[in-house]
Amino acid sequence: MWLGAIYLVARLPPHAADDVAAVRTLAEEHGVALIPGSACGAPGHIRVCYANLPLEQTREAAARLRRGLQALVDGGAGRRA
C-alpha cells in the first residue's frame, strides 16, 4: 500500500470567508476535518487532505464533505459572526 497525502486547496465563498469558522462548522455539523487556509498562508481558503483511507470510507467522507460544502455555499455554515 502507498502511504502519503494528497491536498486540495479551495477558495471559500465571500459570505463564508472566515476559514476558521467554516472549518469549525464543517467539523461540528458534517463530521469532516479540514485545515483552515490561514494556517497555511491562504486565508479565505480551506485545505482538504485525502489519502490512505479504504475506498468505502473515502466515499463516505467525500459525501459528508460535499453536503457540508453545499451547506456553506447555500449560506448555512461558516458565516462570519
MOSULGI-V852515 format. One record per run of one state. SS is the DSSP state (h for helix, s for strand, l for the rest). FROM is the first residue (numbers start at 1). TO is the last residue. Records with the same first field share a line. If there is no record, write none. Layout:
SS: FROM-TO / FROM-TO
This chain:
l: 1-6 / 12-13 / 17-18 / 31-34 / 41-44 / 50-54 / 74-81
s: 7-11 / 35-36 / 45-49
h: 14-16 / 19-30 / 37-40 / 55-73
